[in-house]
């Protein structure tokens, strides 16, 4: 219902009911009124055990959090929610999803009880015009989201909506879809892509998981080139990642962990720079590289 129809309907209601409806409309408007432009993040989430650790990467998340204005809400695009079509979570109280196996019970015991935001879900649905965005209660906060966001906002007091990755679409689509989200940045929404720029678990040296900097030659070459392209703003080559040589192909054997970066880069504006942090390869083939997009 648009505002005009809403007001027509409100005029037919008893005074008390009309006042209640008007307050609800004002609440949505106030929640997502104009703000200063928010930064954008891409977070390398890596091993879920980082959620329990105090290490160089979790400290990196905590340090970058000090540079962020407090958002009204968070929109998180996680590598771990792939769907046919695009969806956002619309519940008031999203579940903490432990979408992994073989880890200590302590990790399964972690809860991140951040509220949801049906209002942000509706706002996202409204601003995206290139595709239909479904609103669902069938997901929650997967580990691509909560294991990193918990270090940014440990009090779990910022409403979070997750947005899925349409696995039927290529990087150009996800980059363009990211650009459509730009208006949310000026409504107090922190947009976070969560994945890994280098993510080849089949080649991982699991005994080197805690040896930061241990990297296969191809992973090192890909990482250096990726960083250069990101800092230089060369999005064209990053979108065409499958044309960048064998090192990129080895680093991105499947696209789901790379696609969240497309959303972050798609949101970069002309007066903004990309700052890299948490640049560390572990297990030979997994990179925690993270990126902040903000004004120069």
N, C-alpha and C positions, 0 to 999 in steps of 0.2 A: 504493500500500500504506500503510495507517495504522500507527501505532506498535505497536499490539497485535499485528497480523498480522506486522509486521516482527520483533518479538521472538520470536514463535512460530517463524518461519522460522529465525531465528538460532540457536535452541535445537537445531535439527536439524543444524546445520553442525559440522564439526570445530572444535576450539578456536581454531586460528589463523585460520580463515576467519571465525568468529564475531567474534573480536576486531577483524578488519579491517572488518567490516560495522558494528560498534558505533562504531568510530572515525569512519567515514563519517557516521553519524547524528549523532554529537556535533559533527562539523565543520559540518554544515548548521545545527544548533541554535545553535552558537556564532556562526556568521556572521550570523544574523538573530535573536539574542536581544534583549531589551529594551534600549532606549537612551533618552536624552532625545529629545524631539520635534525632528525636523529642520525647518529652514525649507523653503519651496517657492519655486521661481523660474518666471517666464515671461521668456524672453529673446528680444528682437527681433533676428533674425539677419541680415536684410537681404542686401546684396550679398556673394557668396562671397569677393570680393577683400578683405573685412575680415580674412580669415584671414591675409593677408600684411601687413596694415597696422598701423601704430602710430598710432592716432587717438583721438579723444575717446570713441568707443564701445568700442574694445578696452580703453582705460584704465578705462572704467566697469566692464567685466567683471572686470578685474583688481582693482579696488577693492572690488567687492562680494564677490569671493572671499575677501578678508581678513576678512570678517565671518562666514564660514561655518565651522562645525565640520567636521572632515574626515569625509566619509561612508564607510561601508563599501562602498557601491555607489551607482550612479546609475541611475534609470529616466528615460529621455528620451522624450517624446512629440513627434515632429517632424512639421511640416507636409508634409514630403517623403516620407512613407511612408503612402500611402492604400491601403486594402484593403477587400474585401467581407468583413466580419467583423473581429474583433480578434485581433491576433497579437503575440507578443513574440519577440525573438531569443534563441536558446538555445545558441549556440555558445561555445566557450572563447575563440576568437580572432576577433572580428568584423573584417571587411574595412573599410578606409577607402574609402567609395564616393564617387567624383567624379561626381556626378549632375548635370552641367551641361555646357555647351559654349561655345566661343568665347572662352575665357579663356586667359591666358598659361600656358605649360608649367609655370612655377614653381608655379602653383596645383595642377596635376595631380600634381606631385611631392611635395606635402605628404602625409605619413602621420601618423595619430594611432593608434599601436598599443596602445590600451588593451585590457586583457583583457575578455572577456565574463563572464557569471555564469549558468551553467545553474541554479544554486541560486535566484537571484533570479527567473529565468523561471518556475521551478516554484512559488515562493512567490506570485508574482503570479497565476499560474493558479489557485492554491488559494484566495486570499482573494476573488477576484471571483466572485460568485455569480449575478449577473444575466444573464451571457452566458458562452458557452464561449470561453476564450482559447487559441488555438492557439500552439504553440511551434514555431518554424521556424528553419532554418539558411540560408534563401534570401535574407537581407537582410544587414545589417551596420550601419555607422555612416554615415548620409548627411550631406550638408553642413549640413542643418538642425541636426545634432547636433555634429559635430566642429569646425566653424568657430567655434563659440562656447565649447564645453566646453574646448577647448584653452587658452583664456585663463583659465579657472577653475583647471584642474589641468594645467599645462604638462608635467608629468612623465609623463602618460598612465598613471598607476599606480592609478587607481580603476576597478574593474570597471563596465562599462556594458551595460545592456540597453535596446534600443529597443522602444517600443510603438507599434503602428500606429493610424491613425485610420480608423474604419469610415465610408467615404464615403456609405453608405446611410442614415446616422442624422443626426438634427438636433442642435442645441446642447443641448437638455434631456438627451438621452441621454449626451452626452459630459460634461456637468456632473455628472450622477449617477454616471457611471462613475468620474470623478475622486474623488468622495466615497468610493467603495468602496476606493480605494487608501490611505486614511488610515492604516491599520495599519502600512504600510511606513515611515511617518515615524518610528515609534517602534521601528523595527528598524535604524536607522542608514542609511536610504535617502534620498538627496536626489532629489526628483522635480522634473524640469525640463520645462516646456513650451517649445517653440521654434517661433516663427512671426513674424507681424507684425500689429499691430492695424490698420494701414492698409497695404494692399498692392494697388495697382492699376497693374500694369506697363504696361497699354495706354495709360494716361494719363501715364506717366513722362516727365519731361524729362531725358533721359539726359545732356545737356550740363551739368546742374545736380547731378549725382550727388555731387560733392564740396563743394557749397555747402550746408552744414548750416543748416537753418532755412528753406530755400526751400520754400514750401508753397502749394498752391492753396487758395483760400478755403474750399472745401468740406472739404478735408483738415484745415485748421486748426480749423474749427468742430467736426468730428467728434472730433478729438484732444482738444480741451478738454472736450467732453462725456464722452468715454470716461474721461479722467483723473478727472473729478469722480465719475462712477459707481463707478469702481474704489476710490478713496479712501473714499467714503461707504459702501462695501459693498453697493451697490445691484445685486446680481447678477441680479435679476429683469429689469431693463431691458437688462442686458448680454446675457443669454440671448436676449431678444427683440430682437436687434440689427436685424432686418429691419423692425421697427416704429418705429425711431427717426428716420426721416426720410431725405430724399434724400442728405444728407451721409454717413450711415452706409452707405447703399446704394452710393454711389460709392466709398467707402473699402474696402468688403468685397464686391467683385463676385462673388467665389467664396469659399467658406467655409474652405478648407483651412488658410490661414495664421491664421485667427481661432480655430479650434477648440482649438489647444493652450492658449489662455487659459482656456477653459472648464474644463480639468482643474486648472489652477492655482487658479482661483477656487473650484472645487468642494471643494478641500482646505482652504480657509480656515476656521478654527475661531473661536468666539465671542470668545476672548480675544486674537485676533491682529489685526494691522493690515497694510495693504498700503502698501508704500513704493515710489514710482516713481523710476526712474533711467534714464539714457540716453534721455531724452525729446528726440528730434531728428528732424524730418522732412527727407528729402532727395529730390531729383528731383521735388519737388512732390507725390508721391503714395505715398511709402514711409516708414513710421515705424519707428524703432529702439526705441521705447518698451519698457522692461523693468520687471518688477515683482518685488519680494521680499515674500513672506508670512511673517511671524514674529510672535512674542509682542510685545505692546505694551511 
